[in-house]
Amino acid sequence: MAQAKERETLPCPAQLVWRTVTGEDQLSWRTGLKALEQEAEGIWLETGTDGSRYRLEQVVWEPERRVVLRVTGRNTYGKRELLLEESSGGTTVTIYSETMGESVFADLMEGAYLRRSQRAYLRDLRRRLCPPKEEE
């Protein structure tokens, strides 16, 4: 089993972060996302710019706090969890993913892929919510 966990605090309220990560305009800010299609209520098909395809099924939905998705892809399955914790400094976003691959080697490769994907997601989210200030 491959696991990865990344965390970042953004200077934004949880409500804004939630609207951004669950909104329909994810294609406009997620650089690794090529397509996101809703297959049915609580089920989406996600296609990455690298050609990866995943089916995401909503398991837990706690608005402005937590979402857990069951993830299935070619030769892999697992879960993705997004947790929002509001504090005086903003909102801490934690992404936790785990997958089961076909072999120990596949799990090692998948772990590296998960960490890289999570870091890119948080980088993109920060750029969307905290754009660099223009120099005057």
Secondary structure by P-SEA (a helix, b strand, c coil): cbbbbbbbbccccaaaaaaaaaccccccccccccccccccccbbbbbcccbbbbbbbbcccccccbbbbbccccccccbbbbbbbbccccbbbbbbbbbccccaaaaaaaaaaaaaaaaaaaaaaaaaaccccccc
